[in-house]
Amino acid sequence: MRLARLLGPDLKQILNEDPEQVRDLLDEIHPEDLADIVGELEPDEAAKLLAQLSAEDAAPIFGRLEEDEQGEIAPLMSPERVAHIASEMAPDDRADFFSVLPVSVSDVILEKLEVVDPEAAEDVREIEKWPETSAGHLMTTAYVRVAPDVAVRTAIAAVRAHAEDHKENVYNVYALDSNERLVGIASLCDLLLASHEQPLGEILRTNVISVKPTDDQEDVARQMARYDLAVVPVVDDKEVILGVITVDDIIDVLTAEQTEDVQKLGAVEPLDVPYFKTSFLSFIRKRGVWLIVLFVEEFFTQTALRYYDPVFEAIKGAAYYVPLLISTGGNSGSQSSTLIIRGLAVGEIKPHDWWRILFREAGMGLVLGLMLGAIGFFRVLMYPEQHTDFALTVALTLVGIVMTGCTIGSMLPLVLKRVGVDPATSSTPFIASLVDVLGIVIFVYAAKLVMANVLQAAGVH
Amino acid sequence: MRLARLLGPDLKQILNEDPEQVRDLLDEIHPEDLADIVGELEPDEAAKLLAQLSAEDAAPIFGRLEEDEQGEIAPLMSPERVAHIASEMAPDDRADFFSVLPVSVSDVILEKLEVVDPEAAEDVREIEKWPETSAGHLMTTAYVRVAPDVAVRTAIAAVRAHAEDHKENVYNVYALDSNERLVGIASLCDLLLASHEQPLGEILRTNVISVKPTDDQEDVARQMARYDLAVVPVVDDKEVILGVITVDDIIDVLTAEQTEDVQKLGAVEPLDVPYFKTSFLSFIRKRGVWLIVLFVEEFFTQTALRYYDPVFEAIKGAAYYVPLLISTGGNSGSQSSTLIIRGLAVGEIKPHDWWRILFREAGMGLVLGLMLGAIGFFRVLMYPEQHTDFALTVALTLVGIVMTGCTIGSMLPLVLKRVGVDPATSSTPFIASLVDVLGIVIFVYAAKLVMANVLQAAGVH
């Protein structure tokens, strides 16, 4: 973004007037930065520009555009042209690009790609068949493959041949048997350290950490972080290699998943595109749904208060303490659910730990509730018109409400996880609203316990 | 975790009885998994075990223990022993380890390390002088350095020499001039593709992306993700190289920072250690502080309701709508603040965009408020005792409250960022409480506007 803004309009104008210059710029500026600049052009200008470059030059820029930009620009070029650019893209970027397009458009382009580069078209089909957030969808089919029984010299030749075709960095060579099963891995460092005549088999690492194509991308990220891997191979149940996942894609995944989690915690349907690129209407939809759900849920507080009207009528000013009390329950519930949701996301907490968590959270709720109860007790007594009875009712309510908040806040994410729903799904505000209603009930029962005489005098039972 | 639990007690027993076997296990099991198992031992058992291994074997296990485990185990071994283990650790892990220890302990060990491995001690001092979350603190001083005017053959020899000393994977060689300034980079792939006799200068990439030692680790992560880097060099203002940062450390950073952000959003002081390892008391402290702050803040709702008592007395049942109305304001505020906080964290939003955001959020608040207002209007009229006047008051309040929630929720994180406070710091619940108080005021003014006759009849002005 920064470079695009700095160079900004000047460069845009030059690019527009003399696209030949892009060739020179490619040597000077990282394609990522060029993609930023192209992304700021109007789609038809961007399409015109990309169409004037060779496919080889256009591919690294096009591949780095945001998904929505790709989707806007591609239909403005001829399908043949797009197919040529796609054939020069990295296999994983290419598959991502095809999954952005509407089926009608992507079918036409894929048909053209079939002619231009049948292998690339095959790759797209292989990657696209896996679910969007799985290892299979994230992998690239561009990796260096060798037979396990060759000499190091041959493996180096394979790296050379691969590097001439692909711009991306190579880290490892993969030794496959005649059935495409992964036998072992050698890093480029291993190859450099060996002599050219040495059999590859002698330096192969056979204790390979791999992932399955159906593994969730977050699990893949965790595996790679845990074992400090720059690349991880994707193998099927028969150990046949399907592709490899590189760490730079994992960082993008982690950031995107985290954005999604945070937005869900904040009761927003995850946005697929950055804040300023999300349309007003799409915001209204993504926020409105949850606001309405929570609003309807919160209506039960009004119903509960109305139902217990005689109690609130009998205790002068009691209704004014309700927002304070129930929001404290909501806050403690949010704390617990946040801790559990994050613990589940990074794998520190497993659903079967539920009873340990329940025990801890109930204990924590008790202690925190007693602390707040003590503060509440003295605060109420600061009003000359309030009696110890009412202060005690407030304190008791706080203990009950914070304990309820902590236990519900910690258990609900575990239940959601168990039934297969993402625990982050709006659960913090949802728990807050749930605890709000329960808080009113707790308050009424605390009052009935402590202030029985006042309520009886007013004819409430 | 998983392997440690699977192999569990059996393996623990073997390790305890016959530590010699660890040597064999090192070939079979990834040190990360062994570290899990050692981490589950009692600190004195773990210390005894590590003390019986050679420093070279102990280092990869010890370096992978959690920080709190390292801090517990290290003081149970002799300082000489720890110094020997430290000298075998990767420079970045070593520096992390020293920053875990209390100064009194780390000084003694560093003194011993000075004798065992003066260069390693120097490295620790170099890395430790940078702030904890900076690029300088994250870097390792283990990288391959060559002169820019050598032949490729010499660069390969340098990789060989380095790899014999260090277990970690090598990705690049760094060409430095006589003043240690970074001139260019060649990847191992570049070296493999070149002929041995070719001058290194011919294949050097001179357009190097680097970071400063003072850069924040999150910015480093973003740079590496953006430019698909597996390693990034850290250089000072004079382009002198200080170290390199590898991508596996960046993934750990991203995960840790995200955990911190989520916990802050949920009004918990960030935990430094996993959920189950955090002590009960430390939880009470980290949660209690924020619960009390929010509780005190929320007390203003009670003060406001008490202040406007005549209004709520005059309108039968009005107080029962307060929790519903103010929590809706809080929810819309949470949505806005979540979107802005995340946008700031990933760099999609800059503080100077504030007026665009204000404009958008106010508009969104208006539309969302009108939607909820319409639902609220009809819901109120479902009660036979309620009049259109009151339904209109509720609807008007909702519009005002949602607009307030959206604008305050979006602006406060920007203000916090501007004054240098992390915008994630508990701002969602804080905004919710703030909007709660404002919500009561909005309700009262809406009532005064729509229900002037009712209030006047009751003597309220």
Interface residues (C-beta under 8 A of the other chain):
Chain A: M1 E28 H30 E32 I156 V159 R160 A163 E168 N169 V170 Y171 S187 L188 C189 L191 L192 L193 N207 I209 A221 M224 A225 R226 Y227 D228 L229 A230 T246 V247 D248 I250 I251 D252 L254 T255 Q258 T259 D261 V262 Q263 L265 G266 A267 V268 L271 P274 Y275 F276 F280 F283 I284 R287 G288 W290 L291 I292 L294 F295 V296 E298 F299 T301 Q302 L305 R306 D309 F312 G317 A319 Y320 Y321 V322 P323 L324 I326 S327 T328 G330 N331 S332 S334 Q335 S337 T338 L339 I340 I341 R342 G343 V346 G347 E348 I349 D353 R356 R360 G363 M364 V367 L368 M371 L372 I375 G376 R379 V402 T428 P429 A432 S433 D436
Chain B: M1 E28 H30 E32 I156 V159 R160 A163 E168 N169 V170 Y171 S187 L188 C189 L191 L192 L193 N207 I209 A221 M224 A225 R226 Y227 D228 L229 A230 T246 V247 D248 I250 I251 D252 L254 T255 Q258 T259 D261 V262 Q263 L265 G266 A267 V268 L271 P274 Y275 F276 F280 F283 I284 R287 G288 W290 L291 I292 L294 F295 V296 E298 F299 T301 Q302 L305 R306 D309 F312 G317 A319 Y320 Y321 V322 P323 L324 I326 S327 T328 G330 N331 S332 S334 Q335 S337 T338 L339 I340 I341 R342 G343 V346 G347 E348 I349 D353 R356 R360 G363 M364 V367 L368 M371 L372 I375 G376 R379 V402 T428 P429 A432 S433 D436
